């Protein structure tokens, strides 16, 4: 059986985008505490995380995974 790199890449991107959504919606206090000064440059924004998730879904559709 051949390794399908597109499915592996899509799965990793999907897990990352879901993690970004969870941090943006439920873990903003944790993110500011854990990231420290880096959180001022990379804030956990709800809109950007949803956009990232939608782009990952579009990539998955374009690759034929979805």
ZIJOBEL-V542391 format. One record per pair of residues at least 24 apart in sequence whose C-alpha atoms are under 7 Angstrom apart, sorted by the first residue. I is the first residue (numbers start at 1). J is the second residue. D is the distance in Angstrom with one decimal. If there is no record, write none. Layout:
{{I/J/D} {I/J/D}}
This chain:
{{7/65/6.5} {10/60/6.1} {13/56/6.6} {14/56/6.4} {17/49/6.8} {17/52/6.3} {17/53/5.2} {18/53/6.9} {20/49/5.7} {21/46/6.9} {21/49/5.3} {21/50/6.5} {24/49/6.9}}
